[in-house]
Amino acid sequence: MEFISAMSNWCGGLGFGHGAGYGMSGWMPFHFGGILQLVVIGLIVYFTVRMFRRPDGGPSAPSAQDVLKKRYAAGEIDEETFRRMKDDLK
């Protein structure tokens, strides 16, 4: 409980102490307590969403038929081998 009362004295504004009127709140150019709470809540939401998000599959690997077509197009295999390997894949 001492921590919260100390924070309310130090951080005037919409946050911890709602502007207690003493401490450092008199010269602060903005409501530090409210901004601090928004940052903490934002970090909690960010990491919660990141934790439950499904990982993307990334780039998919080419299928065996795609690899076979590329090899045939590049001239690595002849037509007979291409047809035989294509039938084996089915």
N, C-alpha and C positions, 0 to 999 in steps of 0.2 A: 504494500500500500504506500510505502514511502516513495517508491520509484514513481508511481503515478502522480503523487502530489508534487514531487520534484519536477517532473516533466511538465505539469500544468503551470508551475511557476516559471519555468524556463521557456516554454513554447506557448506563447500567447497566440490566440487565433481560434479558428474553427475546430481545431484538433483537440488535444488532450485536455486543456483546461478551459476552453471557451473564453479565453482572454481574461485571466485572473486580475490583470490590472497592475501587477507588480512583477519584479524580476526583470528579465531581458525583453519582455514583450513591448515595452515602451518605445524602444528604438528599432525594432525589427521592421524592415521595409515591406514585409509580406507576412502572411500567416503561415509560419513555418510548421506549426503543429498539424494543420490541415494538409499541407503538401506532403509532409512526412507520412501521414496515414494513407494518403492516396498512393504514394510510391510503394508502400508495403503491401497494400491491397492489390495494386497492379502487378507486383512481382508474384504474389500468391496465385493470382488468376493466370498469369503467363506460364508459370511452371506447372500448374495443374492441367492446363490445356495441353501443354507440351508432353506431359506424362501420359495422358490418355489418348493422344493422337496416334493413329495407326501409321507405322512406317510405310513409306511408299516403296513400291517394288523396284524402283530404279530402272535403268535401261534393261529391257528384256533381251534375253539371249536369242540369237537367230535360230530358227527351226532347222532340223536336219535337212529338210527339202530345200530350204533357202541356201544352205551351205553347198548342197549338191549342185544346185543351179548355178551358183557362182563359180564352182570348180569347172563345170562344163563350159560356161561362158568364157572363162579364162583360158581354156584349152588344156587344162590339166588332165582331163579324162576324155576318152572318145565317146561317140554316141552309143555304142554297144554297152560299154561300162555304165554310162549314165542310165540307160533304160533298165539294166539289170539291178543297179543299186536303187533306182526309183521303185521297182517292183518289190525289192526286199524291204523297203521302208513301209510299204502298204501292208 
